[in-house]
Amino acid sequence: MGVESSPLEHVVQHTLAAKAAHWGFLTPNGQITLLSDQIIMMLVAALLLVLFVPLMIRRRRGDSGLDGLVPATGGNMMEAICEYLRKEIAEPALEEHTDRFIKYIWTVFFFILTMNLLGLLPVAPLAVLTGVHVGGTATANIWVTGTMSVLTMVMMIVNGLRFGGRHYLAHFNPGPWWMAPLLVPVEIIGLISKIFALAVRLFANMVAGHIMLAVLLSFIISAGAVSAVMGFGIAVPVVAGSVAISMLEILVAFLHAFIFTVLTAIFIGQAVVLRHEDELAH
């Protein structure tokens, strides 16, 4: 395959199967991607969650008595994470609607976290053996993060109308009726801005770390092309820096899965937990 000429080769989507399509701005290259390295990583993340989460939850310390009720090892960790997300994140934002949306909140967190962590696996060198680009971080694709953000917006609007009805619509015009031509567009722009920020925040942070690692490693290749001694001299600090950045990326993988989940819970809560005028006055 040769040496990759651009650091972006480590983060961009590599199409494995495509079909001609003309859907306007959705298909700028005149084709729709049916399979890519990032789509495969999404499928792998979903498969891992479907296979292993039930196994982890079912594991108990014993077969009977109190031990039969206590989760063991991985199950204990899963229960602690789910309980934290429920008590500290979902309930303050969703209040009485927590039970309706907690499964979606859990799914968002574990799906994004799994994709983030899979993207850190150093499987790109396998491309030399397979002949196709493998690996990749699905959350480094704006279409992936954008789709998940749009799903959150759909949850906000549909359930806002479902539970709030006219009260939900009324919040688009918090002032007197004659200010509706000004306030309604502003509120709609604010709604879209929330979703846009939700998508871009995750996408940008996943891309940034990978590009930084790729740039650092490219220094070794460039220096090695000049001389072996220079290549070795550059390799020592670059490898040390790459290890440090990799450790930081693990933290970022957890952090931004958590941030996306928190904002999702807050945004849905703002749509479904509506305060009446007398409660607001109080």
N, C-alpha and C positions, 0 to 999 in steps of 0.2 A: 504493500500500500504506500510505502514511502513516508517521509516525514511530513506531518501536517504543517501546512504553510501558515495557518492562522490559528491563534488561540481560540477563536470562536468555534473551531472544529470540535472542540471538547464539549460544547454546550448546545450547539444547534441541533435541530432534529434531522436525522438521516433517514430518508424515505426508503423503505424496503419494498413496498407495493403501492401503486397509485392507479387512479382511473381518471380519464379525461372528464372534466366538468367545467361548466361556466355559470357560476353563481355570483357573479359580480365581485364585490370586495372580499367575499368569503373564499374565493379561489383566485388569488392574484396571479398564480402561475398557470392557470387553465387546467388544473387538476386537483383532485381531492385525494388526500393520503389515506390509504386503507390500512397500512401497517408501517410502523417505523420503530426505531429503537426505543423511543420514549413511550409509544403505545404499548410495546412489549413490557416495559417496566411498570406501567400502570396495571396491566393484566397480572403481572407477577405479584405486585403489591396486593391487589384484590384477592388473588388466589391464596397468598400466605395468610391473610387475615381470615378468610373463610375456613381454611384448614386448621390453623393453629389456635386462634382465639377460643373456639369452643372446647378444644382439648385442654387448654390452659385453665379455663373456667371450671371444667368438670373435675379437675384434680382436687382431691381432698386429703387432709392429713391422715384420716383413717376411714374405716368402712362403716362405723356405727357410732352412736352417741354424739358427744360434742365434737369429736374429731371428724365426724362425717359432715359437719357443718362448716368447718374451718378450711378455707382454701390453702393449698400448698404451693410453695415456690412461685412459679409464674402466675398462677391464679391469684395468689395473694397480692402480687404486684399489680395485676390488672384491676383487681377490686379496689385497691388503694387509689389508683389513677382515676377510675370511673367515679368513685365516691368523691374525690377532690373536685373533679370537673362538675359534678352534680351540685355539691354543697357550696362551693366557693365561686363557681362561674355561672352555672345555669340558674340556680334558685334566686340569687340577687337580681338577675336580669329578667327572668321569665316568670317568677313568682308562682301563681297558681297554675300556670301553663307548663311548668317544668316537665311533668310526666309526658306531655304530648310531644315535646321536642328533644328530650334528652337523648334519645337514640340517634337522632340526626347529629346532635352535638358530638356524641361519642364517635360516630362514624367519620365525621369531618376530621377530628383530631387524629385518630389512628391511621386513616387513609393517607392524610398529608404527611404525617410523621414517617410512615413506612416508605412512601415515595422519596422523601428527603434522604432517608438513611440508605436506601438502595442506590441512590445517585452518588453516594460516597464510595461505593465499592469500586476498587480498581480493576474493572473488567474490560476496559478499553483495549489493553494489549491483546485480548483474545481475538480481536479483529484480524490479526495476522494469521491466525489458525482457521477462522471461520470464513474469511474472505468478505465479510460484511461487518459494518459498524454495530457493535453491541454495547449495551449499557446506556448511560444517559440519565439525566435527572428530569423526570416528567414535569416537576414543578418549576423547571427553568424554561417552560414553554408558556407563553402568555395566553395561548388558547386553552390550556389546561386550567390555569389559575382563573382565567376569565370565565370559563364555563362553571367552575365551582362558585365563583362570586355571583354569577347570574342565577344559579340555583338558590343561593341565599336571598337574592332579590325577589325571586318568585315566591319563596317561602314567606317573605315579609309582606308582599302585596296580597297574595291569596289569603293568608291567615289574618292579615289586618282587616280585610273586607269580611272575612268569615266571622271573626269575633267582635269587630268594632263596627262594621257597617258604615253608617253615615258619620259616626264619630271618628272613624279612621280617615274618611275623606275630608272631614272638617279640619283636621290638623294640617292639611295642605294650605289652608287659608286662616292662619291664627289671628288675623286682624279683622276689621270690619269688611263687609261684603264688597264695598266699592274699591277695596284694595286688592281684590282677587286677581285682576289682570297682572299685577306686579308680583304678589306673593306666591301664587300658584306656580308660575314658571321657576321662581327661585327655589321653592321647596322640591320641585321635580329635579332641578339641577343638583340640589343637595343630595337627593336620593341616589342619583346616578354617580355623583362624586364619591359617595361612600363605597359603592360597589367597585368603581374604578380604582380607588385607593386600596381596597381589599385585594384586588387582583395584582396590581403593580407591586405592592409591598412584598408579597411572597415571591413573585417572579424575579424582581430585581435583586433581592438578597440571595436567592439561589444561584442566579447567574454570576453575580459579582465574585463570590468565593471561588467558583470554578475557573473563571477567567484569570483571576490572580494566580492560582496554582499553575495554570497553563503557561502564563507569561513567565513565571519564575523558572519553570522547567525548560522553557525555550532558551533561557540564558545559558544553560549547560550545553545545549546542542550548538548554539552559536559560538560559544567559547571553545568547545571541542573541535569545531571546524577549523579554528585558527591553529591550536596546538593542544596536545594531550595535557601538558602541564597546566595551561590556562584553564582547560576544561575541568581538571581536577580541582584547581584552586577555586573556581566558581562553584563547583558542585557541593563542596562542604557547607558553606553558609546557605546556599539555596536549598539543599536538602533539609537542613535544620529549620529554615524558615518555612518550608513546605509542611514539615511535620507539625509545627506550631499552628499554621493556618488550618491544617486538617483537623486538629483538635478543636480549633475555634469553629470550624464548619459543623462539627458534631453538635456543639452547643447551639449554633444557629439553626440547625435542623429541628431541634426540640423547641427552641424559642419561637420560631415563626410558625410552627404547627400550633403552638399554644396561643400565639397572638391571633392567628386566623380564627381559631376556635372561640376565643374571648370576644372578638369583634362580631363574629357570627351570632353568638348568643345575645350580645347587646343590641345589635340591629334588629333581630327578630323580636326581642323584648320590647323595643321601642315601638314596634308595629302592633303587637298584640296586647301589651299591658297599657291600657288607655285610662287616663285619669279624667274623671268628670270635673266640671267647673267648680263644684262645691268643694271637692277634695283638693283641687289646686289652690283654691282660695285659703283653705285651712292650712 
